[in-house]
Amino acid sequence: QVQLVESGGGLVQPGESLRLSCAAPGFTFSRYIASWYRQRPGKEREFIAAMSVAALDTNYADAVKGRFTISRDDDKNTVYLQMNSLRVEDTAVYYCKAARGTNTYWGQGIQVTVSS
């Protein structure tokens, strides 16, 4: 069973930036569609961003468009989420997902807290 691992979360002030990473030892992320989701306190898990195989296409939720950027380094089998101009309402547990056909793998989630 593949277990993706997120890193890079933490506590920041409004307006600051964070970069999340997602990887798994021995997992060939390049073959999968990569996505980021988040779950805010008291809310359902929601889609944030996705990138196709070979980075041919990206898609973002309206709430993060223009502030967040998804990218992938297939040589490192790692997917990133650059988060700029963070807001208090971006506080959430962030999850990465890898999907290919009927195979879907999730990370365990990482906390991002935006607070002054």
Buried (B, 14 or more C-beta within 10 A) or exposed (E): EBEBBBEBBEEBEEEEEBBBBBBBEEBEBBEBBBBBBBBEEEEEBEBBBBBEBEBEEBBBBEBBEEBBBBBBBBEEBBBBBBBBEBEEEBBBBBBBBBBEEEEEBBBEBBEBBBEE
